[in-house]
Amino acid sequence: MNTDSVCADCAEQLAHCHETLVIHTDGDAECFDGTCTESWEEHAIVATCTDLNWICACQKTGDSLPHAA
């Protein structure tokens, strides 16, 4: 029995990213994979800093965060 699992997007050779895309208050996006060049739509997980309970510099400005799609 083969226990190796393959991501469906990998199997189909589709552009995608396995890491989380974080949206900051100013609208900038940052992927946990520092070399990622994929668009927002090509991330399976999109979140704000607040969603992740992650305190970053953008939250200290008092701006409200946009909702992740």
PDB file of N, CA, C and O in Angstrom:
ATOM      1  N   MET A   1       0.843  -1.185   0.000  1.00  0.00           N
ATOM      2  CA  MET A   1       0.000   0.000   0.000  1.00  0.00           C
ATOM      3  C   MET A   1       0.889   1.248   0.000  1.00  0.00           C
ATOM      4  O   MET A   1       1.808   1.354   0.811  1.00  0.00           O
ATOM      5  N   ASN A   2       0.624   2.166  -0.881  1.00  0.00           N
ATOM      6  CA  ASN A   2       1.387   3.402  -0.988  1.00  0.00           C
ATOM      7  C   ASN A   2       0.793   4.443  -0.041  1.00  0.00           C
ATOM      8  O   ASN A   2      -0.380   4.794  -0.164  1.00  0.00           O
ATOM      9  N   THR A   3       1.597   4.939   0.902  1.00  0.00           N
ATOM     10  CA  THR A   3       1.102   5.923   1.871  1.00  0.00           C
ATOM     11  C   THR A   3       1.499   7.348   1.514  1.00  0.00           C
ATOM     12  O   THR A   3       1.177   8.286   2.243  1.00  0.00           O
ATOM     13  N   ASP A   4       2.207   7.517   0.376  1.00  0.00           N
ATOM     14  CA  ASP A   4       2.583   8.864  -0.054  1.00  0.00           C
ATOM     15  C   ASP A   4       1.348   9.589  -0.575  1.00  0.00           C
ATOM     16  O   ASP A   4       0.620   9.076  -1.425  1.00  0.00           O
ATOM     17  N   SER A   5       1.127  10.788  -0.051  1.00  0.00           N
ATOM     18  CA  SER A   5       0.005  11.571  -0.565  1.00  0.00           C
ATOM     19  C   SER A   5       0.559  12.701  -1.411  1.00  0.00           C
ATOM     20  O   SER A   5       1.623  13.251  -1.125  1.00  0.00           O
ATOM     21  N   VAL A   6      -0.166  13.032  -2.438  1.00  0.00           N
ATOM     22  CA  VAL A   6       0.246  14.097  -3.345  1.00  0.00           C
ATOM     23  C   VAL A   6      -0.857  15.138  -3.367  1.00  0.00           C
ATOM     24  O   VAL A   6      -2.038  14.820  -3.508  1.00  0.00           O
ATOM     25  N   CYS A   7      -0.448  16.375  -3.224  1.00  0.00           N
ATOM     26  CA  CYS A   7      -1.381  17.484  -3.332  1.00  0.00           C
ATOM     27  C   CYS A   7      -2.038  17.438  -4.717  1.00  0.00           C
ATOM     28  O   CYS A   7      -1.362  17.238  -5.727  1.00  0.00           O
ATOM     29  N   ALA A   8      -3.356  17.625  -4.751  1.00  0.00           N
ATOM     30  CA  ALA A   8      -4.081  17.580  -6.026  1.00  0.00           C
ATOM     31  C   ALA A   8      -3.569  18.644  -6.996  1.00  0.00           C
ATOM     32  O   ALA A   8      -3.464  18.386  -8.195  1.00  0.00           O
ATOM     33  N   ASP A   9      -3.247  19.845  -6.486  1.00  0.00           N
ATOM     34  CA  ASP A   9      -2.722  20.896  -7.358  1.00  0.00           C
ATOM     35  C   ASP A   9      -1.332  20.536  -7.878  1.00  0.00           C
ATOM     36  O   ASP A   9      -1.003  20.831  -9.027  1.00  0.00           O
ATOM     37  N   CYS A  10      -0.515  19.898  -7.035  1.00  0.00           N
ATOM     38  CA  CYS A  10       0.801  19.425  -7.483  1.00  0.00           C
ATOM     39  C   CYS A  10       0.643  18.370  -8.576  1.00  0.00           C
ATOM     40  O   CYS A  10       1.332  18.408  -9.595  1.00  0.00           O
ATOM     41  N   ALA A  11      -0.267  17.434  -8.351  1.00  0.00           N
ATOM     42  CA  ALA A  11      -0.494  16.361  -9.318  1.00  0.00           C
ATOM     43  C   ALA A  11      -0.930  16.917 -10.665  1.00  0.00           C
ATOM     44  O   ALA A  11      -0.548  16.394 -11.712  1.00  0.00           O
ATOM     45  N   GLU A  12      -1.733  17.981 -10.639  1.00  0.00           N
ATOM     46  CA  GLU A  12      -2.218  18.613 -11.870  1.00  0.00           C
ATOM     47  C   GLU A  12      -1.244  19.656 -12.413  1.00  0.00           C
ATOM     48  O   GLU A  12      -1.499  20.263 -13.454  1.00  0.00           O
ATOM     49  N   GLN A  13      -0.122  19.866 -11.705  1.00  0.00           N
ATOM     50  CA  GLN A  13       0.899  20.859 -12.064  1.00  0.00           C
ATOM     51  C   GLN A  13       0.310  22.268 -12.186  1.00  0.00           C
ATOM     52  O   GLN A  13       0.657  23.020 -13.097  1.00  0.00           O
ATOM     53  N   LEU A  14      -0.589  22.615 -11.254  1.00  0.00           N
ATOM     54  CA  LEU A  14      -1.194  23.940 -11.217  1.00  0.00           C
ATOM     55  C   LEU A  14      -0.363  24.871 -10.347  1.00  0.00           C
ATOM     56  O   LEU A  14       0.264  24.434  -9.382  1.00  0.00           O
ATOM     57  N   ALA A  15      -0.360  26.149 -10.687  1.00  0.00           N
ATOM     58  CA  ALA A  15       0.336  27.148  -9.867  1.00  0.00           C
ATOM     59  C   ALA A  15      -0.397  27.264  -8.534  1.00  0.00           C
ATOM     60  O   ALA A  15      -1.609  27.473  -8.505  1.00  0.00           O
ATOM     61  N   HIS A  16       0.338  27.130  -7.435  1.00  0.00           N
ATOM     62  CA  HIS A  16      -0.256  27.234  -6.102  1.00  0.00           C
ATOM     63  C   HIS A  16       0.844  27.315  -5.060  1.00  0.00           C
ATOM     64  O   HIS A  16       2.019  27.113  -5.367  1.00  0.00           O
ATOM     65  N   CYS A  17       0.457  27.612  -3.826  1.00  0.00           N
ATOM     66  CA  CYS A  17       1.398  27.684  -2.722  1.00  0.00           C
ATOM     67  C   CYS A  17       0.819  26.934  -1.533  1.00  0.00           C
ATOM     68  O   CYS A  17      -0.377  27.033  -1.257  1.00  0.00           O
ATOM     69  N   HIS A  18       1.653  26.189  -0.831  1.00  0.00           N
ATOM     70  CA  HIS A  18       1.227  25.418   0.329  1.00  0.00           C
ATOM     71  C   HIS A  18       1.274  26.222   1.623  1.00  0.00           C
ATOM     72  O   HIS A  18       0.786  25.754   2.651  1.00  0.00           O
ATOM     73  N   GLU A  19       1.843  27.406   1.594  1.00  0.00           N
ATOM     74  CA  GLU A  19       1.998  28.223   2.797  1.00  0.00           C
ATOM     75  C   GLU A  19       0.829  29.190   2.979  1.00  0.00           C
ATOM     76  O   GLU A  19      -0.013  29.332   2.093  1.00  0.00           O
ATOM     77  N   THR A  20       0.786  29.850   4.130  1.00  0.00           N
ATOM     78  CA  THR A  20      -0.263  30.811   4.457  1.00  0.00           C
ATOM     79  C   THR A  20       0.113  32.195   3.958  1.00  0.00           C
ATOM     80  O   THR A  20       1.247  32.640   4.132  1.00  0.00           O
ATOM     81  N   LEU A  21      -0.843  32.873   3.339  1.00  0.00           N
ATOM     82  CA  LEU A  21      -0.677  34.258   2.918  1.00  0.00           C
ATOM     83  C   LEU A  21      -1.306  35.141   3.989  1.00  0.00           C
ATOM     84  O   LEU A  21      -2.489  35.001   4.298  1.00  0.00           O
ATOM     85  N   VAL A  22      -0.512  36.054   4.556  1.00  0.00           N
ATOM     86  CA  VAL A  22      -0.984  36.952   5.611  1.00  0.00           C
ATOM     87  C   VAL A  22      -1.255  38.320   5.001  1.00  0.00           C
ATOM     88  O   VAL A  22      -0.407  38.881   4.307  1.00  0.00           O
ATOM     89  N   ILE A  23      -2.459  38.858   5.271  1.00  0.00           N
ATOM     90  CA  ILE A  23      -2.839  40.181   4.797  1.00  0.00           C
ATOM     91  C   ILE A  23      -2.670  41.166   5.945  1.00  0.00           C
ATOM     92  O   ILE A  23      -3.207  40.960   7.033  1.00  0.00           O
ATOM     93  N   HIS A  24      -1.917  42.245   5.696  1.00  0.00           N
ATOM     94  CA  HIS A  24      -1.666  43.267   6.710  1.00  0.00           C
ATOM     95  C   HIS A  24      -2.654  44.422   6.574  1.00  0.00           C
ATOM     96  O   HIS A  24      -3.369  44.505   5.575  1.00  0.00           O
ATOM     97  N   THR A  25      -2.705  45.310   7.559  1.00  0.00           N
ATOM     98  CA  THR A  25      -3.681  46.406   7.590  1.00  0.00           C
ATOM     99  C   THR A  25      -3.559  47.348   6.398  1.00  0.00           C
ATOM    100  O   THR A  25      -4.554  47.930   5.965  1.00  0.00           O
ATOM    101  N   ASP A  26      -2.359  47.503   5.865  1.00  0.00           N
ATOM    102  CA  ASP A  26      -2.188  48.401   4.722  1.00  0.00           C
ATOM    103  C   ASP A  26      -2.480  47.708   3.398  1.00  0.00           C
ATOM    104  O   ASP A  26      -2.313  48.303   2.333  1.00  0.00           O
ATOM    105  N   GLY A  27      -2.918  46.446   3.461  1.00  0.00           N
ATOM    106  CA  GLY A  27      -3.254  45.703   2.253  1.00  0.00           C
ATOM    107  C   GLY A  27      -2.102  44.893   1.694  1.00  0.00           C
ATOM    108  O   GLY A  27      -2.293  44.078   0.792  1.00  0.00           O
ATOM    109  N   ASP A  28      -0.896  45.113   2.227  1.00  0.00           N
ATOM    110  CA  ASP A  28       0.242  44.307   1.786  1.00  0.00           C
ATOM    111  C   ASP A  28       0.007  42.857   2.160  1.00  0.00           C
ATOM    112  O   ASP A  28      -0.624  42.557   3.174  1.00  0.00           O
ATOM    113  N   ALA A  29       0.517  41.969   1.336  1.00  0.00           N
ATOM    114  CA  ALA A  29       0.397  40.536   1.588  1.00  0.00           C
ATOM    115  C   ALA A  29       1.788  39.951   1.758  1.00  0.00           C
ATOM    116  O   ALA A  29       2.743  40.361   1.099  1.00  0.00           O
ATOM    117  N   GLU A  30       1.875  38.986   2.657  1.00  0.00           N
ATOM    118  CA  GLU A  30       3.159  38.348   2.954  1.00  0.00           C
ATOM    119  C   GLU A  30       2.931  36.849   3.102  1.00  0.00           C
ATOM    120  O   GLU A  30       2.130  36.409   3.926  1.00  0.00           O
ATOM    121  N   CYS A  31       3.639  36.076   2.299  1.00  0.00           N
ATOM    122  CA  CYS A  31       3.543  34.627   2.378  1.00  0.00           C
ATOM    123  C   CYS A  31       4.603  34.108   3.336  1.00  0.00           C
ATOM    124  O   CYS A  31       5.707  34.649   3.396  1.00  0.00           O
ATOM    125  N   PHE A  32       4.269  33.049   4.094  1.00  0.00           N
ATOM    126  CA  PHE A  32       5.243  32.439   4.997  1.00  0.00           C
ATOM    127  C   PHE A  32       6.437  31.874   4.228  1.00  0.00           C
ATOM    128  O   PHE A  32       7.516  31.703   4.795  1.00  0.00           O
ATOM    129  N   ASP A  33       6.249  31.583   2.942  1.00  0.00           N
ATOM    130  CA  ASP A  33       7.353  31.154   2.084  1.00  0.00           C
ATOM    131  C   ASP A  33       7.949  32.411   1.463  1.00  0.00           C
ATOM    132  O   ASP A  33       7.369  32.987   0.542  1.00  0.00           O
ATOM    133  N   GLY A  34       9.085  32.829   1.957  1.00  0.00           N
ATOM    134  CA  GLY A  34       9.703  34.070   1.510  1.00  0.00           C
ATOM    135  C   GLY A  34      10.058  34.119   0.036  1.00  0.00           C
ATOM    136  O   GLY A  34      10.329  35.197  -0.492  1.00  0.00           O
ATOM    137  N   THR A  35      10.064  32.976  -0.644  1.00  0.00           N
ATOM    138  CA  THR A  35      10.389  32.947  -2.067  1.00  0.00           C
ATOM    139  C   THR A  35       9.142  32.829  -2.945  1.00  0.00           C
ATOM    140  O   THR A  35       9.257  32.746  -4.168  1.00  0.00           O
ATOM    141  N   CYS A  36       7.973  32.820  -2.348  1.00  0.00           N
ATOM    142  CA  CYS A  36       6.716  32.634  -3.073  1.00  0.00           C
ATOM    143  C   CYS A  36       6.431  33.826  -3.992  1.00  0.00           C
ATOM    144  O   CYS A  36       6.620  34.980  -3.607  1.00  0.00           O
ATOM    145  N   THR A  37       5.980  33.530  -5.196  1.00  0.00           N
ATOM    146  CA  THR A  37       5.594  34.564  -6.158  1.00  0.00           C
ATOM    147  C   THR A  37       4.161  34.365  -6.631  1.00  0.00           C
ATOM    148  O   THR A  37       3.738  35.003  -7.595  1.00  0.00           O
ATOM    149  N   GLU A  38       3.420  33.507  -5.981  1.00  0.00           N
ATOM    150  CA  GLU A  38       2.050  33.204  -6.400  1.00  0.00           C
ATOM    151  C   GLU A  38       1.087  34.322  -5.998  1.00  0.00           C
ATOM    152  O   GLU A  38       1.337  35.061  -5.046  1.00  0.00           O
ATOM    153  N   SER A  39      -0.010  34.432  -6.734  1.00  0.00           N
ATOM    154  CA  SER A  39      -1.022  35.442  -6.435  1.00  0.00           C
ATOM    155  C   SER A  39      -1.856  35.016  -5.227  1.00  0.00           C
ATOM    156  O   SER A  39      -1.765  33.879  -4.765  1.00  0.00           O
ATOM    157  N   TRP A  40      -2.670  35.946  -4.726  1.00  0.00           N
ATOM    158  CA  TRP A  40      -3.542  35.657  -3.585  1.00  0.00           C
ATOM    159  C   TRP A  40      -4.411  34.443  -3.858  1.00  0.00           C
ATOM    160  O   TRP A  40      -4.589  33.588  -2.990  1.00  0.00           O
ATOM    161  N   GLU A  41      -4.951  34.370  -5.066  1.00  0.00           N
ATOM    162  CA  GLU A  41      -5.881  33.301  -5.414  1.00  0.00           C
ATOM    163  C   GLU A  41      -5.231  31.927  -5.410  1.00  0.00           C
ATOM    164  O   GLU A  41      -5.927  30.915  -5.329  1.00  0.00           O
ATOM    165  N   GLU A  42      -3.915  31.877  -5.495  1.00  0.00           N
ATOM    166  CA  GLU A  42      -3.219  30.598  -5.586  1.00  0.00           C
ATOM    167  C   GLU A  42      -2.750  30.083  -4.226  1.00  0.00           C
ATOM    168  O   GLU A  42      -1.947  29.154  -4.151  1.00  0.00           O
ATOM    169  N   HIS A  43      -3.256  30.693  -3.156  1.00  0.00           N
ATOM    170  CA  HIS A  43      -2.970  30.236  -1.798  1.00  0.00           C
ATOM    171  C   HIS A  43      -4.209  29.555  -1.226  1.00  0.00           C
ATOM    172  O   HIS A  43      -5.315  30.091  -1.293  1.00  0.00           O
ATOM    173  N   ALA A  44      -4.008  28.380  -0.669  1.00  0.00           N
ATOM    174  CA  ALA A  44      -5.121  27.655  -0.052  1.00  0.00           C
ATOM    175  C   ALA A  44      -5.550  28.322   1.248  1.00  0.00           C
ATOM    176  O   ALA A  44      -6.717  28.251   1.632  1.00  0.00           O
ATOM    177  N   ILE A  45      -4.598  28.975   1.929  1.00  0.00           N
ATOM    178  CA  ILE A  45      -4.897  29.605   3.213  1.00  0.00           C
ATOM    179  C   ILE A  45      -4.533  31.086   3.139  1.00  0.00           C
ATOM    180  O   ILE A  45      -3.378  31.442   2.906  1.00  0.00           O
ATOM    181  N   VAL A  46      -5.535  31.943   3.339  1.00  0.00           N
ATOM    182  CA  VAL A  46      -5.339  33.389   3.390  1.00  0.00           C
ATOM    183  C   VAL A  46      -5.920  33.866   4.711  1.00  0.00           C
ATOM    184  O   VAL A  46      -7.064  33.552   5.038  1.00  0.00           O
ATOM    185  N   ALA A  47      -5.129  34.632   5.479  1.00  0.00           N
ATOM    186  CA  ALA A  47      -5.564  35.071   6.802  1.00  0.00           C
ATOM    187  C   ALA A  47      -5.002  36.456   7.103  1.00  0.00           C
ATOM    188  O   ALA A  47      -4.055  36.908   6.459  1.00  0.00           O
ATOM    189  N   THR A  48      -5.589  37.117   8.079  1.00  0.00           N
ATOM    190  CA  THR A  48      -5.035  38.367   8.589  1.00  0.00           C
ATOM    191  C   THR A  48      -4.183  38.052   9.815  1.00  0.00           C
ATOM    192  O   THR A  48      -4.253  36.950  10.357  1.00  0.00           O
ATOM    193  N   CYS A  49      -3.389  39.008  10.243  1.00  0.00           N
ATOM    194  CA  CYS A  49      -2.586  38.824  11.460  1.00  0.00           C
ATOM    195  C   CYS A  49      -3.487  38.489  12.647  1.00  0.00           C
ATOM    196  O   CYS A  49      -3.143  37.646  13.475  1.00  0.00           O
ATOM    197  N   THR A  50      -4.632  39.147  12.726  1.00  0.00           N
ATOM    198  CA  THR A  50      -5.572  38.904  13.815  1.00  0.00           C
ATOM    199  C   THR A  50      -6.097  37.472  13.773  1.00  0.00           C
ATOM    200  O   THR A  50      -6.215  36.819  14.810  1.00  0.00           O
ATOM    201  N   ASP A  51      -6.413  36.983  12.568  1.00  0.00           N
ATOM    202  CA  ASP A  51      -6.883  35.605  12.425  1.00  0.00           C
ATOM    203  C   ASP A  51      -5.885  34.618  13.017  1.00  0.00           C
ATOM    204  O   ASP A  51      -6.268  33.592  13.580  1.00  0.00           O
ATOM    205  N   LEU A  52      -4.608  34.940  12.884  1.00  0.00           N
ATOM    206  CA  LEU A  52      -3.548  34.034  13.333  1.00  0.00           C
ATOM    207  C   LEU A  52      -3.100  34.303  14.759  1.00  0.00           C
ATOM    208  O   LEU A  52      -2.194  33.639  15.262  1.00  0.00           O
ATOM    209  N   ASN A  53      -3.740  35.287  15.424  1.00  0.00           N
ATOM    210  CA  ASN A  53      -3.301  35.709  16.754  1.00  0.00           C
ATOM    211  C   ASN A  53      -1.820  36.066  16.735  1.00  0.00           C
ATOM    212  O   ASN A  53      -1.072  35.746  17.658  1.00  0.00           O
ATOM    213  N   TRP A  54      -1.421  36.734  15.668  1.00  0.00           N
ATOM    214  CA  TRP A  54      -0.023  37.078  15.440  1.00  0.00           C
ATOM    215  C   TRP A  54       0.103  38.584  15.551  1.00  0.00           C
ATOM    216  O   TRP A  54      -0.446  39.315  14.726  1.00  0.00           O
ATOM    217  N   ILE A  55       0.813  39.052  16.551  1.00  0.00           N
ATOM    218  CA  ILE A  55       1.011  40.479  16.739  1.00  0.00           C
ATOM    219  C   ILE A  55       2.168  40.920  15.852  1.00  0.00           C
ATOM    220  O   ILE A  55       3.290  40.436  15.998  1.00  0.00           O
ATOM    221  N   CYS A  56       1.893  41.831  14.942  1.00  0.00           N
ATOM    222  CA  CYS A  56       2.963  42.351  14.092  1.00  0.00           C
ATOM    223  C   CYS A  56       2.859  43.879  14.079  1.00  0.00           C
ATOM    224  O   CYS A  56       1.904  44.443  14.613  1.00  0.00           O
ATOM    225  N   ALA A  57       3.813  44.524  13.488  1.00  0.00           N
ATOM    226  CA  ALA A  57       3.888  45.986  13.494  1.00  0.00           C
ATOM    227  C   ALA A  57       2.634  46.637  12.924  1.00  0.00           C
ATOM    228  O   ALA A  57       2.253  47.719  13.371  1.00  0.00           O
ATOM    229  N   CYS A  58       1.992  46.015  11.964  1.00  0.00           N
ATOM    230  CA  CYS A  58       0.817  46.634  11.342  1.00  0.00           C
ATOM    231  C   CYS A  58      -0.345  46.764  12.318  1.00  0.00           C
ATOM    232  O   CYS A  58      -1.172  47.660  12.149  1.00  0.00           O
ATOM    233  N   GLN A  59      -0.441  45.912  13.326  1.00  0.00           N
ATOM    234  CA  GLN A  59      -1.531  45.982  14.291  1.00  0.00           C
ATOM    235  C   GLN A  59      -1.334  47.094  15.302  1.00  0.00           C
ATOM    236  O   GLN A  59      -2.291  47.511  15.955  1.00  0.00           O
ATOM    237  N   LYS A  60      -0.134  47.574  15.441  1.00  0.00           N
ATOM    238  CA  LYS A  60       0.150  48.611  16.421  1.00  0.00           C
ATOM    239  C   LYS A  60      -0.251  50.001  15.937  1.00  0.00           C
ATOM    240  O   LYS A  60      -0.173  50.970  16.692  1.00  0.00           O
ATOM    241  N   THR A  61      -0.685  50.101  14.661  1.00  0.00           N
ATOM    242  CA  THR A  61      -1.075  51.392  14.107  1.00  0.00           C
ATOM    243  C   THR A  61      -2.499  51.766  14.489  1.00  0.00           C
ATOM    244  O   THR A  61      -2.886  52.928  14.367  1.00  0.00           O
ATOM    245  N   GLY A  62      -3.286  50.794  14.953  1.00  0.00           N
ATOM    246  CA  GLY A  62      -4.664  51.062  15.318  1.00  0.00           C
ATOM    247  C   GLY A  62      -5.612  50.943  14.141  1.00  0.00           C
ATOM    248  O   GLY A  62      -6.816  51.144  14.295  1.00  0.00           O
ATOM    249  N   ASP A  63      -5.082  50.616  12.951  1.00  0.00           N
ATOM    250  CA  ASP A  63      -5.938  50.436  11.782  1.00  0.00           C
ATOM    251  C   ASP A  63      -6.750  49.168  11.934  1.00  0.00           C
ATOM    252  O   ASP A  63      -6.337  48.237  12.625  1.00  0.00           O
ATOM    253  N   SER A  64      -7.903  49.130  11.292  1.00  0.00           N
ATOM    254  CA  SER A  64      -8.673  47.886  11.304  1.00  0.00           C
ATOM    255  C   SER A  64      -8.170  47.014  10.168  1.00  0.00           C
ATOM    256  O   SER A  64      -7.768  47.508   9.114  1.00  0.00           O
ATOM    257  N   LEU A  65      -8.199  45.713  10.401  1.00  0.00           N
ATOM    258  CA  LEU A  65      -7.702  44.780   9.417  1.00  0.00           C
ATOM    259  C   LEU A  65      -8.783  44.434   8.399  1.00  0.00           C
ATOM    260  O   LEU A  65      -9.955  44.320   8.758  1.00  0.00           O
ATOM    261  N   PRO A  66      -8.403  44.267   7.134  1.00  0.00           N
ATOM    262  CA  PRO A  66      -9.379  43.798   6.155  1.00  0.00           C
ATOM    263  C   PRO A  66      -9.662  42.321   6.397  1.00  0.00           C
ATOM    264  O   PRO A  66      -8.832  41.619   6.974  1.00  0.00           O
ATOM    265  N   HIS A  67     -10.805  41.850   5.969  1.00  0.00           N
ATOM    266  CA  HIS A  67     -11.137  40.437   6.121  1.00  0.00           C
ATOM    267  C   HIS A  67     -10.506  39.657   5.004  1.00  0.00           C
ATOM    268  O   HIS A  67     -10.506  40.098   3.854  1.00  0.00           O
ATOM    269  N   ALA A  68      -9.957  38.480   5.334  1.00  0.00           N
ATOM    270  CA  ALA A  68      -9.377  37.604   4.314  1.00  0.00           C
ATOM    271  C   ALA A  68     -10.495  36.977   3.503  1.00  0.00           C
ATOM    272  O   ALA A  68     -11.587  36.725   4.012  1.00  0.00           O
ATOM    273  N   ALA A  69     -10.212  36.735   2.259  1.00  0.00           N
ATOM    274  CA  ALA A  69     -11.212  36.116   1.382  1.00  0.00           C
ATOM    275  C   ALA A  69     -11.263  34.631   1.600  1.00  0.00           C
ATOM    276  O   ALA A  69     -12.047  33.938   0.951  1.00  0.00           O
TER     277      ALA A  69
END
